[in-house]
Amino acid sequence: MDPFLCLKHTYQVDDGLAKLILEKGKVKSVKKGSFLYYQDEWSDFIAMPISGIFGIFPTSNNSHFTFYNLITPGIIVNEVQYLLEGGSHTDVKAITDSMVIILPFFVVKQLIELAPDFLLMLSKSLAKKQRFSHTLFHLRAEKDAYLKVTGALKAISDVTEDGHIPLNIIALASLLSMSRNVVGKEIKRLIALGVITKKLLGYRLNSSVP
């Protein structure tokens, strides 16, 4: 998508703020397999994805190099480090060829001072992540496998672009601390019911979960 249109429609900012972001930021292509951030490394910029998919991977994780492909346009990366300081909490890797808008921290500060709506945009991104984290916390305590899997699919589709669920069975199982076989069984059931459709990378939610 055109960066200006992505800012307007996906990040939901007005024309003036979209132009200001593009004037002060830098549009950067990120090749599939390239890292945008490394865990515990200090990076003095935030990134606003405008196309593609990024995966996150905490290197202390015991999930055998499972990337959680949860970052799509609309989810800002590294704003927590801007607000609270400190290094990145996870590696961030491009799962597909992607594009981002890079905004150095000093530019972020300028934008907050020039346009209060920029801070609102940062807050919305943080709120999406917080809601997803809370939902995941509750789902991990859920005993029913069907409710657990469908709840996760719904939560992911709520935060990603166009309702895309760009995770495979291995990543879903790891995210929910479940058996891969159990997750696979529920995914097959949902495909048969027409609730989700298998895509090249993950799934898409077609309807409300029955």
MDTraj code that builds the backbone (N, CA, C; nanometers):
import mdtraj as md
import numpy as np

residues = "MET ASP PRO PHE LEU CYS LEU LYS HIS THR TYR GLN VAL ASP ASP GLY LEU ALA LYS LEU ILE LEU GLU LYS GLY LYS VAL LYS SER VAL LYS LYS GLY SER PHE LEU TYR TYR GLN ASP GLU TRP SER ASP PHE ILE ALA MET PRO ILE SER GLY ILE PHE GLY ILE PHE PRO THR SER ASN ASN SER HIS PHE THR PHE TYR ASN LEU ILE THR PRO GLY ILE ILE VAL ASN GLU VAL GLN TYR LEU LEU GLU GLY GLY SER HIS THR ASP VAL LYS ALA ILE THR ASP SER MET VAL ILE ILE LEU PRO PHE PHE VAL VAL LYS GLN LEU ILE GLU LEU ALA PRO ASP PHE LEU LEU MET LEU SER LYS SER LEU ALA LYS LYS GLN ARG PHE SER HIS THR LEU PHE HIS LEU ARG ALA GLU LYS ASP ALA TYR LEU LYS VAL THR GLY ALA LEU LYS ALA ILE SER ASP VAL THR GLU ASP GLY HIS ILE PRO LEU ASN ILE ILE ALA LEU ALA SER LEU LEU SER MET SER ARG ASN VAL VAL GLY LYS GLU ILE LYS ARG LEU ILE ALA LEU GLY VAL ILE THR LYS LYS LEU LEU GLY TYR ARG LEU ASN SER SER VAL PRO".split()
xyz = np.array([
    [0.0837, -0.1196, 0.0000],
    [0.0000, 0.0000, 0.0000],
    [0.0874, 0.1248, 0.0000],
    [0.0403, 0.2287, -0.0636],
    [0.1086, 0.3576, -0.0620],
    [0.1244, 0.4046, 0.0830],
    [0.2455, 0.4507, 0.1223],
    [0.2689, 0.4913, 0.2610],
    [0.1680, 0.5935, 0.3134],
    [0.1342, 0.6917, 0.2304],
    [0.0390, 0.7944, 0.2730],
    [-0.0978, 0.7330, 0.3009],
    [-0.1434, 0.6463, 0.2115],
    [-0.2741, 0.5818, 0.2296],
    [-0.2729, 0.4874, 0.3490],
    [-0.1603, 0.4183, 0.3702],
    [-0.1494, 0.3291, 0.4863],
    [-0.1606, 0.4081, 0.6161],
    [-0.0936, 0.5219, 0.6224],
    [-0.1016, 0.6057, 0.7423],
    [-0.2449, 0.6520, 0.7667],
    [-0.3134, 0.6885, 0.6593],
    [-0.4509, 0.7372, 0.6732],
    [-0.5485, 0.6266, 0.7128],
    [-0.5426, 0.5150, 0.6419],
    [-0.6443, 0.4120, 0.6592],
    [-0.6107, 0.3095, 0.7676],
    [-0.4833, 0.2714, 0.7772],
    [-0.4454, 0.1693, 0.8750],
    [-0.4125, 0.2303, 1.0107],
    [-0.3363, 0.3402, 1.0098],
    [-0.3017, 0.4061, 1.1363],
    [-0.4047, 0.5119, 1.1751],
    [-0.4966, 0.5407, 1.0846],
    [-0.6103, 0.6294, 1.1103],
    [-0.5684, 0.7694, 1.1550],
    [-0.4747, 0.8274, 1.0797],
    [-0.4344, 0.9652, 1.1066],
    [-0.4869, 1.0538, 0.9933],
    [-0.4950, 1.1835, 1.0197],
    [-0.5460, 1.2742, 0.9165],
    [-0.4363, 1.3086, 0.8154],
    [-0.4747, 1.3793, 0.7101],
    [-0.3810, 1.4118, 0.6022],
    [-0.2591, 1.4883, 0.6530],
    [-0.2834, 1.5848, 0.7418],
    [-0.1743, 1.6677, 0.7919],
    [-0.0698, 1.5878, 0.8665],
    [-0.1144, 1.4993, 0.9558],
    [-0.0199, 1.4189, 1.0335],
    [0.0500, 1.3171, 0.9438],
    [-0.0223, 1.2607, 0.8490],
    [0.0386, 1.1644, 0.7561],
    [0.1529, 1.2310, 0.6785],
    [0.1295, 1.3523, 0.6307],
    [0.2329, 1.4253, 0.5562],
    [0.3518, 1.4574, 0.6463],
    [0.3237, 1.4956, 0.7706],
    [0.4297, 1.5306, 0.8653],
    [0.5174, 1.4092, 0.8963],
    [0.4541, 1.2941, 0.9157],
    [0.5290, 1.1709, 0.9437],
    [0.6204, 1.1358, 0.8264],
    [0.5683, 1.1485, 0.7050],
    [0.6481, 1.1147, 0.5871],
    [0.7590, 1.2166, 0.5619],
    [0.7350, 1.3423, 0.5992],
    [0.8381, 1.4453, 0.5839],
    [0.9547, 1.4212, 0.6793],
    [0.9236, 1.3811, 0.8019],
    [1.0262, 1.3674, 0.9045],
    [1.0821, 1.2256, 0.9163],
    [1.0088, 1.1280, 0.8639],
    [1.0531, 0.9895, 0.8709],
    [1.1192, 0.9437, 0.7420],
    [1.1607, 0.8183, 0.7417],
    [1.2260, 0.7595, 0.6246],
    [1.1592, 0.6263, 0.5932],
    [1.1117, 0.6116, 0.4694],
    [1.0526, 0.4849, 0.4267],
    [1.1665, 0.3895, 0.3915],
    [1.1627, 0.2706, 0.4519],
    [1.2722, 0.1743, 0.4351],
    [1.2170, 0.0379, 0.3966],
    [1.2802, -0.0261, 0.2984],
    [1.2456, -0.1634, 0.2618],
    [1.3235, -0.2594, 0.3512],
    [1.2572, -0.3648, 0.3961],
    [1.3215, -0.4663, 0.4801],
    [1.3013, -0.6013, 0.4120],
    [1.4098, -0.6622, 0.3689],
    [1.4018, -0.7887, 0.2971],
    [1.3608, -0.9037, 0.3895],
    [1.2911, -0.9998, 0.3328],
    [1.2532, -1.1196, 0.4065],
    [1.3771, -1.1819, 0.4705],
    [1.3670, -1.2117, 0.6009],
    [1.4782, -1.2720, 0.6731],
    [1.5684, -1.1726, 0.7433],
    [1.5533, -1.0432, 0.7132],
    [1.6354, -0.9404, 0.7782],
    [1.5767, -0.9028, 0.9137],
    [1.6644, -0.8662, 1.0055],
    [1.6207, -0.8269, 1.1393],
    [1.6055, -0.6753, 1.1472],
    [1.4962, -0.6342, 1.2086],
    [1.4710, -0.4922, 1.2311],
    [1.5262, -0.4498, 1.3665],
    [1.5131, -0.5386, 1.4656],
    [1.5660, -0.5170, 1.6004],
    [1.6235, -0.6482, 1.6526],
    [1.7210, -0.6340, 1.7448],
    [1.7754, -0.7501, 1.8139],
    [1.7473, -0.7370, 1.9629],
    [1.7199, -0.8510, 2.0271],
    [1.6877, -0.8496, 2.1701],
    [1.8026, -0.7900, 2.2507],
    [1.7664, -0.7055, 2.3476],
    [1.8590, -0.6409, 2.4413],
    [1.9492, -0.5360, 2.3757],
    [1.9302, -0.5124, 2.2466],
    [2.0102, -0.4105, 2.1787],
    [1.9375, -0.2764, 2.1824],
    [2.0119, -0.1712, 2.2097],
    [1.9528, -0.0378, 2.2126],
    [1.9344, 0.0124, 2.0701],
    [1.8127, 0.0511, 2.0368],
    [1.7824, 0.1070, 1.9049],
    [1.7059, 0.2368, 1.9254],
    [1.7558, 0.3449, 1.8682],
    [1.6981, 0.4769, 1.8954],
    [1.5981, 0.5188, 1.7881],
    [1.5086, 0.4285, 1.7506],
    [1.4054, 0.4627, 1.6524],
    [1.2848, 0.3718, 1.6708],
    [1.1689, 0.4232, 1.6298],
    [1.0511, 0.3382, 1.6222],
    [1.0278, 0.3055, 1.4746],
    [0.9560, 0.1978, 1.4504],
    [0.9261, 0.1560, 1.3133],
    [0.7756, 0.1398, 1.2984],
    [0.7230, 0.1935, 1.1889],
    [0.5807, 0.1820, 1.1586],
    [0.5658, 0.0975, 1.0319],
    [0.5312, -0.0305, 1.0439],
    [0.5147, -0.1144, 0.9248],
    [0.4055, -0.0602, 0.8326],
    [0.4346, -0.0568, 0.7034],
    [0.3330, -0.0144, 0.6063],
    [0.3015, -0.1253, 0.5058],
    [0.3817, -0.2312, 0.5078],
    [0.3490, -0.3513, 0.4303],
    [0.4293, -0.4678, 0.4861],
    [0.3794, -0.5896, 0.4637],
    [0.4523, -0.7081, 0.5062],
    [0.4175, -0.7553, 0.6463],
    [0.4936, -0.8543, 0.6914],
    [0.4717, -0.9172, 0.8221],
    [0.6057, -0.9325, 0.8928],
    [0.6076, -0.9008, 1.0222],
    [0.7262, -0.9204, 1.1053],
    [0.6950, -1.0213, 1.2151],
    [0.7966, -1.1007, 1.2498],
    [0.7819, -1.1960, 1.3591],
    [0.8658, -1.1533, 1.4774],
    [0.8193, -1.1867, 1.5967],
    [0.8953, -1.1582, 1.7182],
    [0.9426, -1.2900, 1.7784],
    [1.0622, -1.2874, 1.8371],
    [1.1190, -1.4089, 1.8946],
    [1.2060, -1.3753, 2.0143],
    [1.1560, -1.3988, 2.1362],
    [1.2398, -1.3800, 2.2547],
    [1.3444, -1.4905, 2.2591],
    [1.4729, -1.4557, 2.2581],
    [1.5763, -1.5583, 2.2487],
    [1.5916, -1.6410, 2.3751],
    [1.5264, -1.6011, 2.4846],
    [1.5278, -1.6830, 2.6055],
    [1.4182, -1.7883, 2.6002],
    [1.3370, -1.7813, 2.4952],
    [1.2255, -1.8728, 2.4764],
    [1.2779, -2.0126, 2.4473],
    [1.2092, -2.1149, 2.4969],
    [1.2483, -2.2529, 2.4720],
    [1.1671, -2.3156, 2.3596],
    [1.1160, -2.2333, 2.2692],
    [1.0245, -2.2820, 2.1665],
    [1.0953, -2.3196, 2.0365],
    [1.2270, -2.3453, 2.0442],
    [1.3018, -2.3926, 1.9279],
    [1.2891, -2.2968, 1.8091],
    [1.3224, -2.1722, 1.8349],
    [1.3270, -2.0717, 1.7292],
    [1.1919, -2.0480, 1.6623],
    [1.0872, -2.0491, 1.7403],
    [0.9546, -2.0171, 1.6884],
    [0.9368, -1.8661, 1.6844],
    [0.9043, -1.8147, 1.5668],
    [0.8725, -1.6731, 1.5538],
    [0.7218, -1.6556, 1.5599],
    [0.6784, -1.5564, 1.6363],
    [0.5366, -1.5249, 1.6452],
    [0.5084, -1.4101, 1.5482],
    [0.4463, -1.4423, 1.4372],
    [0.4253, -1.3436, 1.3304],
    [0.3037, -1.2569, 1.3628],
    [0.3253, -1.1588, 1.4462],
    [0.2144, -1.0798, 1.4993],
    [0.2195, -0.9323, 1.4608],
    [0.3256, -0.8903, 1.3939],
    [0.3398, -0.7477, 1.3641],
    [0.3090, -0.7218, 1.2171],
    [0.2019, -0.6499, 1.1936],
    [0.1598, -0.6116, 1.0590],
    [0.1332, -0.4607, 1.0605],
    [0.1065, -0.3989, 0.9458],
    [0.0750, -0.2553, 0.9470],
    [-0.0336, -0.2207, 1.0485],
    [-0.0089, -0.1143, 1.1233],
    [-0.0997, -0.0735, 1.2302],
    [-0.0417, -0.0969, 1.3681],
    [0.0611, -0.1833, 1.3758],
    [0.1277, -0.2119, 1.5028],
    [0.2654, -0.1471, 1.5008],
    [0.2853, -0.0474, 1.5836],
    [0.4133, 0.0237, 1.5892],
    [0.5133, -0.0586, 1.6695],
    [0.6393, -0.0544, 1.6278],
    [0.7439, -0.1323, 1.6947],
    [0.8412, -0.0389, 1.7659],
    [0.8738, -0.0742, 1.8895],
    [0.9756, -0.0067, 1.9710],
    [0.9280, 0.1213, 2.0383],
    [0.7972, 0.1450, 2.0406],
    [0.7481, 0.2632, 2.1114],
    [0.7624, 0.2471, 2.2624],
    [0.7610, 0.1235, 2.3109],
    [0.7798, 0.0998, 2.4547],
    [0.9190, 0.1454, 2.4967],
    [1.0184, 0.1161, 2.4136],
    [1.1554, 0.1557, 2.4454],
    [1.1701, 0.3080, 2.4434],
    [1.0943, 0.3745, 2.3555],
    [1.0975, 0.5210, 2.3543],
    [1.0390, 0.5763, 2.4839],
    [0.9280, 0.5199, 2.5268],
    [0.8574, 0.5725, 2.6437],
    [0.9231, 0.5332, 2.7754],
    [0.9777, 0.4105, 2.7825],
    [1.0301, 0.3592, 2.9096],
    [1.1806, 0.3401, 2.9107],
    [1.2447, 0.3536, 2.7948],
    [1.3889, 0.3345, 2.7782],
    [1.4253, 0.1866, 2.7963],
    [1.5504, 0.1543, 2.7664],
    [1.5943, 0.0152, 2.7733],
    [1.6012, -0.0466, 2.6354],
    [1.6601, -0.1662, 2.6272],
    [1.6747, -0.2352, 2.5000],
    [1.5481, -0.3060, 2.4577],
    [1.5507, -0.3585, 2.3359],
    [1.4366, -0.4338, 2.2849],
    [1.4212, -0.5629, 2.3636],
    [1.2961, -0.6050, 2.3865],
    [1.2705, -0.7269, 2.4625],
    [1.2678, -0.8505, 2.3740],
    [1.2828, -0.8337, 2.2444],
    [1.2721, -0.9472, 2.1530],
    [1.3393, -0.9157, 2.0203],
    [1.3819, -1.0200, 1.9510],
    [1.4238, -1.0017, 1.8126],
    [1.3004, -0.9735, 1.7282],
    [1.3153, -0.8893, 1.6272],
    [1.2059, -0.8610, 1.5337],
    [1.2592, -0.8845, 1.3928],
    [1.1987, -0.9810, 1.3229],
    [1.2491, -1.0258, 1.1932],
    [1.1411, -1.0154, 1.0862],
    [1.1793, -0.9744, 0.9661],
    [1.0849, -0.9674, 0.8544],
    [1.0546, -1.1084, 0.8046],
    [0.9277, -1.1468, 0.8099],
    [0.8850, -1.2785, 0.7632],
    [0.8570, -1.2748, 0.6134],
    [0.8214, -1.1587, 0.5633],
    [0.8034, -1.1360, 0.4196],
    [0.8799, -1.0093, 0.3825],
    [0.8987, -0.9855, 0.2544],
    [0.9512, -0.8549, 0.2134],
    [0.8555, -0.7482, 0.2657],
    [0.9093, -0.6499, 0.3331],
    [0.8248, -0.5533, 0.4040],
    [0.8753, -0.4109, 0.3841],
    [0.7936, -0.3163, 0.4260],
    [0.8328, -0.1752, 0.4267],
    [0.7909, -0.1129, 0.5590],
    [0.8753, -0.0246, 0.6095],
    [0.8448, 0.0450, 0.7344],
    [0.8787, 0.1930, 0.7192],
    [0.8200, 0.2733, 0.8056],
    [0.8614, 0.4128, 0.8199],
    [0.9459, 0.4198, 0.9463],
    [1.0702, 0.4644, 0.9329],
    [1.1619, 0.4763, 1.0460],
    [1.1550, 0.6186, 1.1012],
    [1.1327, 0.6286, 1.2321],
    [1.1286, 0.7585, 1.2996],
    [1.2264, 0.7563, 1.4172],
    [1.3400, 0.8270, 1.4069],
    [1.4325, 0.8355, 1.5202],
    [1.3623, 0.8944, 1.6424],
    [1.4113, 0.8610, 1.7597],
    [1.3468, 0.9064, 1.8830],
    [1.3363, 1.0591, 1.8904],
    [1.4378, 1.1296, 1.8415],
    [1.4296, 1.2765, 1.8489],
    [1.3174, 1.3290, 1.7592],
    [1.2896, 1.2579, 1.6495],
    [1.1787, 1.2953, 1.5616],
    [1.0454, 1.2629, 1.6285],
    [1.0406, 1.1494, 1.6977],
    [0.9189, 1.1123, 1.7715],
    [0.8843, 1.2220, 1.8716],
    [0.9862, 1.2710, 1.9424],
    [0.9647, 1.3785, 2.0398],
    [0.9094, 1.5034, 1.9704],
    [0.9650, 1.5370, 1.8551],
    [0.9166, 1.6530, 1.7795],
    [0.7710, 1.6350, 1.7370],
    [0.7389, 1.5156, 1.6892],
    [0.6028, 1.4897, 1.6417],
    [0.5015, 1.4962, 1.7553],
    [0.5402, 1.4476, 1.8723],
    [0.4505, 1.4551, 1.9884],
    [0.4231, 1.6010, 2.0241],
    [0.5271, 1.6843, 2.0151],
    [0.5114, 1.8265, 2.0472],
    [0.4308, 1.9003, 1.9402],
    [0.4492, 1.8617, 1.8148],
    [0.3816, 1.9301, 1.7038],
    [0.2381, 1.8840, 1.6827],
    [0.2132, 1.7553, 1.7099],
    [0.0817, 1.6977, 1.6793],
    [0.0376, 1.6030, 1.7907],
    [-0.0509, 1.6482, 1.8791],
    [-0.0998, 1.5623, 1.9875],
    [-0.1587, 1.4303, 1.9373],
    [-0.2120, 1.4299, 1.8144],
    [-0.2701, 1.3068, 1.7608],
    [-0.1648, 1.1992, 1.7366],
    [-0.0388, 1.2396, 1.7256],
    [0.0675, 1.1399, 1.7098],
    [0.0803, 1.0567, 1.8373],
    [0.0700, 1.1232, 1.9520],
    [0.0750, 1.0515, 2.0797],
    [-0.0456, 0.9592, 2.0935],
    [-0.1604, 1.0032, 2.0443],
    [-0.2799, 0.9189, 2.0457],
    [-0.2575, 0.7935, 1.9616],
    [-0.1899, 0.8090, 1.8484],
    [-0.1597, 0.6945, 1.7625],
    [-0.0686, 0.5951, 1.8346],
    [0.0330, 0.6449, 1.9038],
    [0.1205, 0.5582, 1.9831],
    [0.0407, 0.4850, 2.0903],
    [-0.0502, 0.5574, 2.1544],
    [-0.1314, 0.4993, 2.2616],
    [-0.2215, 0.3878, 2.2095],
    [-0.2774, 0.4064, 2.0904],
    [-0.3641, 0.3037, 2.0315],
    [-0.2856, 0.1763, 2.0025],
    [-0.1635, 0.1929, 1.9532],
    [-0.0797, 0.0765, 1.9255],
    [-0.0487, 0.0007, 2.0544],
    [-0.0145, 0.0755, 2.1586],
    [0.0119, 0.0128, 2.2887],
    [-0.1121, -0.0553, 2.3441],
    [-0.2277, 0.0078, 2.3260],
    [-0.3530, -0.0490, 2.3770],
    [-0.3853, -0.1812, 2.3083],
    [-0.3601, -0.1895, 2.1775],
    [-0.3824, -0.3149, 2.1050],
    [-0.2967, -0.4266, 2.1631],
    [-0.1703, -0.3950, 2.1885],
    [-0.0786, -0.4950, 2.2435],
    [-0.1211, -0.5366, 2.3839],
    [-0.1632, -0.4384, 2.4640],
    [-0.2049, -0.4680, 2.6008],
    [-0.3289, -0.5557, 2.6022],
    [-0.4262, -0.5246, 2.5181],
    [-0.5482, -0.6050, 2.5125],
    [-0.5176, -0.7477, 2.4678],
    [-0.4284, -0.7602, 2.3689],
    [-0.3910, -0.8942, 2.3236],
    [-0.3224, -0.9723, 2.4350],
    [-0.2320, -0.9063, 2.5080],
    [-0.1608, -0.9724, 2.6179],
    [-0.2569, -1.0182, 2.7266],
    [-0.3543, -0.9336, 2.7606],
    [-0.4534, -0.9707, 2.8619],
    [-0.5375, -1.0888, 2.8150],
    [-0.5776, -1.0855, 2.6880],
    [-0.6575, -1.1953, 2.6332],
    [-0.5787, -1.3252, 2.6357],
    [-0.4527, -1.3188, 2.5946],
    [-0.3681, -1.4380, 2.5936],
    [-0.3492, -1.4932, 2.7345],
    [-0.3327, -1.4044, 2.8312],
    [-0.3171, -1.4468, 2.9708],
    [-0.4383, -1.5278, 3.0164],
    [-0.5573, -1.4795, 2.9832],
    [-0.6793, -1.5505, 3.0227],
    [-0.6963, -1.6799, 2.9434],
    [-0.6597, -1.6786, 2.8154],
    [-0.6741, -1.7984, 2.7326],
    [-0.5837, -1.9113, 2.7800],
    [-0.4680, -1.8770, 2.8305],
    [-0.3768, -1.9818, 2.8778],
    [-0.4355, -2.0581, 2.9962],
    [-0.5267, -1.9950, 3.0671],
    [-0.5916, -2.0617, 3.1806],
    [-0.7173, -2.1380, 3.1388],
    [-0.7620, -2.1179, 3.0145],
    [-0.8822, -2.1853, 2.9646],
    [-0.8573, -2.3353, 2.9493],
    [-0.9523, -2.4174, 2.9955],
    [-0.9370, -2.5629, 2.9899],
    [-0.9862, -2.6219, 2.8583],
    [-1.0867, -2.5610, 2.7985],
    [-1.1466, -2.6142, 2.6766],
    [-1.0600, -2.5789, 2.5549],
    [-1.0116, -2.6808, 2.4833],
    [-0.9199, -2.6592, 2.3706],
    [-0.9835, -2.5765, 2.2596],
    [-1.1106, -2.6028, 2.2305],
    [-1.1798, -2.5299, 2.1237],
    [-1.1875, -2.3813, 2.1574],
    [-1.2294, -2.3503, 2.2791],
    [-1.2403, -2.2103, 2.3207],
    [-1.1035, -2.1424, 2.3236],
    [-1.0028, -2.2192, 2.3607],
    [-0.8676, -2.1657, 2.3683],
    [-0.8162, -2.1257, 2.2295],
    [-0.8323, -2.2167, 2.1336],
    [-0.7823, -2.1911, 1.9983],
    [-0.8636, -2.0822, 1.9290],
    [-0.9959, -2.0919, 1.9362],
    [-1.0790, -1.9906, 1.8697],
    [-1.0598, -1.8529, 1.9326],
    [-1.0413, -1.8499, 2.0628],
    [-1.0165, -1.7225, 2.1305],
    [-0.8869, -1.6588, 2.0835],
    [-0.7835, -1.7410, 2.0640],
    [-0.6549, -1.6895, 2.0166],
    [-0.6654, -1.6382, 1.8733],
    [-0.7351, -1.7134, 1.7880],
    [-0.7516, -1.6704, 1.6489],
    [-0.8243, -1.5368, 1.6410],
    [-0.9284, -1.5221, 1.7217],
    [-1.0048, -1.3969, 1.7238],
    [-0.9174, -1.2823, 1.7743],
    [-0.8408, -1.3066, 1.8803],
    [-0.7556, -1.2021, 1.9374],
    [-0.6494, -1.1569, 1.8376],
    [-0.5913, -1.2524, 1.7650],
    [-0.4886, -1.2179, 1.6663],
    [-0.5494, -1.1403, 1.5504],
    [-0.6657, -1.1848, 1.5032],
    [-0.7303, -1.1167, 1.3899],
    [-0.7722, -0.9745, 1.4253],
    [-0.7925, -0.9487, 1.5537],
    [-0.8314, -0.8143, 1.5975],
    [-0.7158, -0.7142, 1.5898],
    [-0.5918, -0.7633, 1.5978],
    [-0.4781, -0.6705, 1.6010],
    [-0.3997, -0.6659, 1.4708],
    [-0.4180, -0.7647, 1.3839],
    [-0.3414, -0.7658, 1.2595],
    [-0.4187, -0.6997, 1.1461],
    [-0.3468, -0.6702, 1.0391],
    [-0.4069, -0.6017, 0.9251],
    [-0.5077, -0.6913, 0.8539],
    [-0.6259, -0.6408, 0.8294],
    [-0.7294, -0.7108, 0.7532],
    [-0.7706, -0.8448, 0.8138],
    [-0.7501, -0.8625, 0.9433],
    [-0.7927, -0.9862, 1.0075],
    [-0.7083, -1.1072, 0.9741],
    [-0.5916, -1.0861, 0.9145],
    [-0.5017, -1.1964, 0.8795],
    [-0.4447, -1.2583, 1.0073],
    [-0.4347, -1.3921, 1.0101],
    [-0.3761, -1.4634, 1.1241],
    [-0.2499, -1.5321, 1.0728],
    [-0.1354, -1.4628, 1.0714],
    [-0.0160, -1.5141, 1.0032],
    [0.0701, -1.6090, 1.0867],
    [0.0068, -1.6953, 1.1646],
    [0.0788, -1.7917, 1.2469],
    [0.0480, -1.9331, 1.1998],
    [0.1455, -2.0235, 1.2142],
    [0.1207, -2.1637, 1.1843],
    [0.0831, -2.2386, 1.3121],
    [0.0552, -2.3674, 1.2985],
    [0.0108, -2.4474, 1.4126],
    [0.1172, -2.4524, 1.5217],
    [0.2439, -2.4629, 1.4819],
    [0.3529, -2.4691, 1.5802],
    [0.3559, -2.3425, 1.6653],
    [0.3452, -2.2263, 1.5996],
    [0.3490, -2.0994, 1.6724],
    [0.2259, -2.0819, 1.7607],
    [0.1083, -2.1203, 1.7098],
    [-0.0142, -2.1111, 1.7904],
    [-0.0046, -2.1988, 1.9142],
    [0.0466, -2.3210, 1.8951],
    [0.0602, -2.4133, 2.0077],
    [0.1562, -2.3579, 2.1123],
    [0.2671, -2.3006, 2.0663],
    [0.3644, -2.2423, 2.1578],
    [0.3061, -2.1221, 2.2312],
    [0.2336, -2.0386, 2.1577],
    [0.1732, -1.9189, 2.2158],
    [0.0749, -1.9545, 2.3267],
    [0.0030, -2.0659, 2.3079],
    [-0.1018, -2.1059, 2.4029],
    [-0.0563, -2.2130, 2.5011],
    [0.0706, -2.2566, 2.4892],
    [0.1223, -2.3661, 2.5732],
    [0.0355, -2.4913, 2.5594],
    [0.0097, -2.5291, 2.4350],
    [-0.0747, -2.6449, 2.4051],
    [0.0006, -2.7445, 2.3175],
    [-0.0528, -2.8652, 2.3094],
    [-0.0004, -2.9669, 2.2199],
    [-0.0266, -2.9271, 2.0747],
    [0.0717, -2.9482, 1.9887],
    [0.0537, -2.9181, 1.8462],
    [-0.0586, -3.0025, 1.7867],
    [-0.0676, -3.1276, 1.8313],
    [-0.1718, -3.2167, 1.7785],
    [-0.3112, -3.1652, 1.8118],
    [-0.3267, -3.1158, 1.9336],
    [-0.4574, -3.0641, 1.9756],
    [-0.4923, -2.9385, 1.8964],
    [-0.3956, -2.8494, 1.8817],
    [-0.4198, -2.7268, 1.8047],
    [-0.4514, -2.7612, 1.6596],
    [-0.3763, -2.8552, 1.6025],
    [-0.4004, -2.8966, 1.4645],
    [-0.5397, -2.9531, 1.4446],
    [-0.5865, -3.0298, 1.5417],
    [-0.7217, -3.0878, 1.5346],
    [-0.8277, -2.9782, 1.5332],
    [-0.8105, -2.8774, 1.6186],
    [-0.9082, -2.7685, 1.6251],
    [-0.9040, -2.6821, 1.4985],
    [-0.7846, -2.6620, 1.4439],
    [-0.7716, -2.5843, 1.3202],
    [-0.8431, -2.6554, 1.2054],
    [-0.8239, -2.7859, 1.1938],
    [-0.8925, -2.8634, 1.0888],
    [-1.0436, -2.8532, 1.1046],
    [-1.0890, -2.8579, 1.2282],
    [-1.2325, -2.8468, 1.2564],
    [-1.2862, -2.7114, 1.2107],
    [-1.2129, -2.6055, 1.2396],
    [-1.2570, -2.4708, 1.2027],
    [-1.2548, -2.4495, 1.0515],
    [-1.1579, -2.5105, 0.9838],
    [-1.1545, -2.5025, 0.8374],
    [-1.2753, -2.5745, 0.7787],
    [-1.3061, -2.6931, 0.8330],
    [-1.4211, -2.7710, 0.7850],
    [-1.5521, -2.6958, 0.8064],
    [-1.5602, -2.6207, 0.9158],
    [-1.6811, -2.5436, 0.9458],
    [-1.6898, -2.4150, 0.8631],
    [-1.5807, -2.3804, 0.7955],
    [-1.5795, -2.2579, 0.7160],
    [-1.5532, -2.1329, 0.7969],
    [-1.5119, -2.1519, 0.9215],
    [-1.4844, -2.0367, 1.0080],
    [-1.3536, -1.9690, 0.9672],
    [-1.2538, -2.0492, 0.9301],
    [-1.1261, -1.9943, 0.8843],
    [-1.0895, -2.0550, 0.7495],
    [-1.0057, -1.9841, 0.6756],
    [-0.9545, -2.0318, 0.5476],
    [-0.8030, -2.0381, 0.5557],
    [-0.7447, -2.1457, 0.5057],
    [-0.5986, -2.1577, 0.5025],
    [-0.5431, -2.0643, 0.3965],
    [-0.4415, -1.9877, 0.4344],
    [-0.3750, -1.8964, 0.3416],
    [-0.2309, -1.9422, 0.3217],
    [-0.1603, -1.8753, 0.2308],
    [-0.0207, -1.9086, 0.2064],
    [0.0606, -1.8964, 0.3349],
    [0.0304, -1.7963, 0.4144],
    [0.0987, -1.7763, 0.5418],
    [-0.0059, -1.7589, 0.6511],
    [-0.0491, -1.8703, 0.7094],
    [-0.1452, -1.8641, 0.8188],
    [-0.2885, -1.8862, 0.7753],
    [-0.3789, -1.8081, 0.8349],
    [-0.5225, -1.8282, 0.8150],
    [-0.5938, -1.6930, 0.8087],
    [-0.7194, -1.6992, 0.7679],
    [-0.8044, -1.5804, 0.7719],
    [-0.9375, -1.6183, 0.8343],
    [-0.9838, -1.5367, 0.9273],
    [-1.1120, -1.5590, 0.9932],
    [-1.2227, -1.5125, 0.8993],
    [-1.3132, -1.6036, 0.8639],
    [-1.4193, -1.5723, 0.7679],
    [-1.5465, -1.5224, 0.8333],
    [-1.5738, -1.5711, 0.9530],
    [-1.7007, -1.5390, 1.0183],
    [-1.6814, -1.5430, 1.1678],
    [-1.7865, -1.5095, 1.2390],
    [-1.7808, -1.5171, 1.3841],
    [-1.7663, -1.6624, 1.4257],
    [-1.6960, -1.6845, 1.5339],
    [-1.6726, -1.8206, 1.5816],
    [-1.8013, -1.8781, 1.6373],
    [-1.8445, -1.9984, 1.5900],
    [-1.9695, -2.0562, 1.6395],
    [-1.9557, -2.1071, 1.7816],
])
top = md.Topology()
chain = top.add_chain()
for i, resn in enumerate(residues, 1):
    res = top.add_residue(resn, chain, resSeq=i)
    for name in ("N", "CA", "C"):
        top.add_atom(name, md.element.get_by_symbol(name[0]), res)
traj = md.Trajectory(xyz[None], top)
